[in-house]
């Protein structure tokens, strides 16, 4: 109440609104698809979530022969600028080759637990 009465509240609120307006907008799903597709043009990209909190599943033949870490690093590199700017900050990534994805889908439908040795 004292801030309101002495006139210092309004400048504080105006500054807070100005800072909020400077926050970068989050990435749209189409922007994420475009960024990943520029490096992985064959990719099937599934996106869940909204705003700057996304879960990605990326399926590409380009992942063949790469370790899971290298696959994830490749996808993260596509989104590096968005991550650095804060437009994207909570990200979960799953990567598969088309063959891995197909095997996963076939196994998911059976209702049986599959153990690979």
SVG drawing of the C-alpha trace seen along z (x, -y; Angstrom):
<svg xmlns="http://www.w3.org/2000/svg" viewBox="-2 -10 29 74">
<polyline fill="none" stroke="black" stroke-width="0.4" points="0.0,0.0 2.9,-2.3 4.3,-1.8 1.0,-2.7 0.7,-5.8 4.2,-7.1 3.8,-6.5 6.6,-3.9 4.4,-0.9 3.4,-1.9 7.0,-2.1 7.8,1.3 4.7,2.9 5.5,1.3 9.1,2.6 7.8,6.1 5.4,6.0 8.3,4.8 10.5,7.7 7.7,10.2 7.2,8.8 10.9,9.4 10.7,13.1 11.1,15.2 8.1,17.0 8.2,20.7 8.7,22.8 5.7,24.0 5.5,27.7 6.0,26.7 9.2,24.8 10.6,27.9 9.7,30.1 11.4,27.7 14.6,27.5 14.9,31.2 13.8,31.9 16.6,29.6 19.2,32.1 17.1,35.3 14.9,34.8 13.6,38.4 12.6,38.1 9.1,38.9 8.7,36.5 6.1,36.9 5.7,34.1 3.8,34.1 3.5,31.1 3.0,27.4 5.1,24.3 8.7,24.8 8.1,28.2 8.1,30.9 8.6,34.6 9.9,35.7 10.1,39.0 12.3,38.9 12.5,41.8 15.2,41.6 17.3,44.0 20.2,41.6 20.4,43.0 21.5,46.4 24.9,47.3 25.0,44.4 24.9,44.8 21.8,43.6 23.9,40.7 25.0,39.6 21.4,39.8 20.2,37.6 23.1,35.2 22.2,34.8 18.6,33.9 19.6,31.6 22.1,29.9 19.2,29.1 17.5,27.3 20.6,25.7 19.7,22.1 16.2,22.5 17.5,24.1 20.1,21.4 17.6,18.6 15.1,20.1 12.4,20.7 12.7,24.3 14.0,25.5 12.3,28.8 12.9,31.4 12.6,35.2 14.0,37.0 13.5,40.5 15.2,41.7 14.7,44.8 15.6,46.1 12.6,47.1 13.4,50.8 13.6,50.2 10.3,48.3 8.6,51.0 9.9,53.7 8.8,51.6 5.3,51.2 5.0,54.9 6.0,55.8 3.7,53.2 0.6,54.8 1.2,58.3 0.8,57.6 3.7,59.8 6.9,58.8 9.8,59.3 13.3,59.8 16.3,59.7 19.5,61.4"/>
</svg>
